[in-house]
Amino acid sequence: MIAQWILGGLQALQDYVVYHVLTCLIPAFLLAGGMVSFVPKEAVLRYLGIATHRVVTYISAAFASFFVAACSCTVIPVSAGVYFAGASIGAAFIILWVAPATNILALTYTGAILGGDMAVVRVISAFLMALVVGTVMTIAFRREEAQRLAEAQQANLGIGSDPGARVKRSDVVLLLLIVLDLLAPNYLIRTGPYWQKVVVWAVGMAVVAGYAWRTKTREEIHHWLGETWWFVRIILPLLLVGVFIVGVIGALLPESLVQRLVGGNSLRASFIATLVGAISYFATMTEAPFVHKLMQMGMGKGPALALLLTGPGLSLPNWIAIARVFGVRKSVVYVLTLVVLGTLVGWIAGNFVWK
């Protein structure tokens, strides 16, 4: 039986490496490294600062987080750094939520494994949930925010006019080319042999390499690849281990148990899926193969969405780390808000979107 479990893990790992590393992970890691290398921090604070209009900060934080590939724990230093640099609490916690829950890397992988409809519903749900999270955190800690705003105004923080805070046009074009190379193989080639996706990926990567060679110095390219390698070292081992564990769990779980607990689209099934996701730790993108396996065993689409949203965005280590960095009260409000939202969104999607 142990050999069967190990075989299940190795089979899942083989499928992952063969079909997803080349066309998904390579451009995704290049994109993450490019965001760090070519987008100045001042440009982020320009739109997330505590003195900036609330709607602008929320939308900017949610949009920017789509391009940050991070799990629920590794995103905490990013969010904390932005917060203590002057960003609003709403923006900081939106980053804390969106980056692991629905970054473009995870969304692309979700579309490749679970279908485009699941990816679309996931991104819309995460965006709406992000706006609610930002609003709840701002209202719950409005006195603290008022005090921080007064201090920020006294220190002349907020929206700056530093021209260095803008992203260069060539950098924007380069990042967009990487995004296209990330999306094209899975969305242009939906059926057919895998080599066709590889051809599309290779053409896109050649365009990216040619444009980078024309517009970047050797030092800039070296720095970019160095940042990209950092993401590879931090994320890829967790991905491989996580996918292996997913395969083992798939071999362990009886289908009857999955169908009984999270089958259908009831509020109870959505709550159980949300609770499992909120406690368990998922490295970014490992939630997609895990949910795919559970859906094959009878999991409903609503609970699947709930697990996709909360699984990578929350975890027990995440709760503890947030409490340590931001305080226990903020951690409790944040976690409870997401558990309620995840349950409701999963139930609504399961009963109305996929009726």
N, C-alpha and C positions, 0 to 999 in steps of 0.2 A: 504493500500500500504506500509506503514511503517513497518507493521508486516511482510510483504513479504520480505522486504529488510533485516530485522533482521533475519528472518528464513534462508535466503540465506547465511548470514554470519555465523550463527550457524552451518549450514550444512557443509560449507567448513571447519570450525574449527573442527567439529567432524571427518570428513574424515582425516584431517591432524593428529590429535592426535592418532587415531586408527591405521593408516597405516604407519606412518613415525617416530613417536617419539622414539619408542623402537629400531627398527633396523637401523635407520639413525642417530638420534640425539645423543643417548647415546655414541656410539663409536666415533662420530665426536667430541663431547665435550671432551672425554677422550684424543683424539689425540691432540686437541688444547692445553689442559693442559699439556700433555706430552712434546709438543714442547717447551713450556715455561720452564718447569721444568728440562728437560734433555739435551737441546741443549744450550751450553754456548754462551753468546754474542760474545766472542772472535772468536768463530768458524764462526759466521756470518760475522764479520768485516774482517776476514782473506780472504774472497772471494769477499767482496763488497767494500773494501777500495778504496779510490780515486786513490791510486797509483797502483792498480791492473789493469791488461789488460782489456780493455773495453769489449771485447767479453766474458771474464770470468765473469765479474761483471753482465752483462746483463743476461746471462744464469743462473747464480747462483741466482740472485734476482728473476727471473721468476719462477725457480724451487722451491725455498724455499717458495715463496708466495702461491703456491698451497696448502700448509699445514697451512696457516694462515686464520682462520675463522673470518672475520671482515667485517663490513659494510663500506660504503664510508666515514663515519665520524670517526668511532672508529679506522680506520687504520691510520689516519693522525698522531696521536702521535707516532705510531710505525715507520712510514716512517720518520718523523721529527727527532726522536731519532737516527735512523741509519744515517741520513744525517749529523746531527751536531756532530755525533761521528766520522765522517771521510769518510762515504760512498760517492760515486760519485752521482751527480745529476741524472744521467741516472738510476742508481740502485734504488735510493730513489723513483723516480716517477714510476718505474716499479712495485715496491712493492705497491705503492699507487694505482696502477691500477689493478694488477693481484689479489692481496689478496681479494678484494671485488668482482671483476668481475668473477673470475673463481677458487675459492678455492675448494679443494677436497670435502668439505661438500656440496657446491652448485652444483658441477658437479655430485655427486652421486644422489642428489635429482632431478636434471635435467634429468638424465638417467632414474630414476624411474618413473617420471611423463610424460616426453615428448619423451622418447625413447633414445636408445643408440646412434643413428646416430646424434641426436641433441647435445648430450653431447660431442661426439668426435669432431664435427665441432666447437663447442663452445671452447673447449680447444685449438685446433689448431689455431683458429682465434685469441683467446686472446693472445696466445704465440707470434704469428707474429705481432700483434698489439703492444705488449709489447716491442718488439725489435725496432719497428718504434718510439714508444713514447720515449724510452731511447735515441735513436739516435737524434731525433728532439730536445729534451731538452738539450742534450750535445752540439749540434751544435749551437742552439739558444743562449746558455749562455756559449760559449766556453771561452770567456775572463775571466769570473768569475771563471770557472773551472780551468783555467790555474793559476790563482792567488791562489786558494785553494790548487792546487797541489803543488805549490812552498812552501806554508806554511806547507803543510803536510810533504814534503820532509825535510824541515828544522826541523820539530818537530819529524822526524823519524817515521811517521805514514805509514800505508799501509799494505803490507803482512808481518805478523809477523812470528816468529818461536816458539812461545810459545806452548809447548806441551799440555798445558791445554786447548788449543783452539780446541782440537779434541773431537768429540763425541765418547763416549765409545761404544764398539761393542754391549754390552748387551742392551744399550739404543736404538741403531739402530734396533736391533731385536725386542724389545718391540714395538717400533713405527710401524714397518712393520706389526707386528701381529695385531695391532689395525687397520691399513689400510685394511688388508685382511678381518677383521671382519666387517669393514664398507662397503666394496665392495661386499663381498660374497653373502649376502642375496638377493640383487637386481640383481646380474649378474649370479648367479647359478640357482636361482628360478625365471624364467621369467614369468611362468604361473602357475596356480594351486592355492590352498587355501593359505591364508596369514600365517597360522600356520606353514607351511613348512619353510617360511622365518625366523620365530621366532626360529625354531629348529636350523637352520644354524647359526643364530646370537648367540643363547645360547651356542652352542658348541664352537664357536670362542671366545666368552667372557670368557668361562671357561678356555680356553687355555691361554688367556691374563692374567687372574687373577692368574693362576698357575705359569706362568713364572715370573710375577711381584713379587709374594710371594717368589720365589726362589732367585731372583737376586737383590731385593731392600730391604733396611732396612725399618723399620716401619716409621721412620721420613721421608724418601724419598717418601713413599707411601702417607703419610699424606700431604706432600707438594704438591704432584701431584694432589691429590683429591681436595685440597684447590684451586689450580689454575683452575682445571676443574669446580669447583663450581662457580668461578668468571665468567667464560664464560657463564655458565647456567643462572646466575642472570642477566647478561648484555644482552644476546642475546635472550633467550627463551621468555621473556615477549613481546619483539618487534616482534618476530615471530608469536606469538599467535594473537596479535593485528593486525599485517599485514595480516595474513591469513583471519581473520574475515572481514577486510576491503575489501579484494579481493572478498570475497563472496558477500558482499553488492554491490560492483561495478558491479559484474556480473549480479546481479538482476536489477541494475539501467540502464545499458547501452543497448540501442536498437541495435540489430544485424545489422540493416541497416547502422547505423553510423559507426560501426566497419568495415564493409565491404567496405564502401565508402572511409574511410580514410586510412586504412592499409590492405585492401584486395589485393590479388595478390602480385607481387614481383617487382613493379615498383620502380624507384629511388625515386620518391616522397613519396611512402608509407614507404620506408626504412628510408628516412630523417625524416618523421613525427614520426615514432617509435623511432628513435635515439633521437630526440629532447624531446619527452615525457620522455624517460629514463634519459636523461641528466639533466632534471629539477626536476623530481620526486624523492622522497626518498624511497628506498627499503631497509629494513633490509635484511641481507644476507639470501638467500634461498626463501624469499617471492616472488621474481620475477618469479620463476618457476610456482607456481599455478596461478599467475596473467596472465602470458603468455598463460598457458594452457587454461584458461577461454576465453581469447581473440581468441585463435586459434579455439576453439569450436564455436565461434561466427563469424568466417570467416577471421581471420587474416592470411596473408600469412606467409610461413616459413621464407622467407628472412627478412621481418620486425620483425618477432618473434625473430630471432637470434640477430638482431640489438638491440632490447629491452632487451634481456637477457644479452648482453654485456654491454650496457651503463646504464641500470637501476640500478644495484647494485654498479657499479663503479663510477657513478657520481650522484650528486644531488645539488640543489641550496645551501643548508647548506654546502655541501662539497666545492663548489666554494669559498664561503666566508671564510671558515676556512683555505683553502689552501692559499688564498690571505693574510690572517693574519699571517700565519706561514712562508710561503716561499716568499711572495711578490706578488703584483698584476700582474706584467708581467709574472711571471711563471704560475700563475693561468690561465691567459688568453690563453697563448700558449698551455698549457696542455688541457684545455677544448676544444678549437677550433680543436686541433689535433684529439682528440677522437671523436668529432662530425663528422668530415670529414671521419675518418677511420670507424666508426660505420656505417655510411651511405653506404660507398663503400662496406664494407664486407657483409652487409646485402643484398645489390643488387647483388653482385657477387654470393653469396651462393644461393640466391633464383633463379637465372637465369642459373647457371651452375652446382652447386652441386646437387640441387634438381630440375633439369630441367624436 
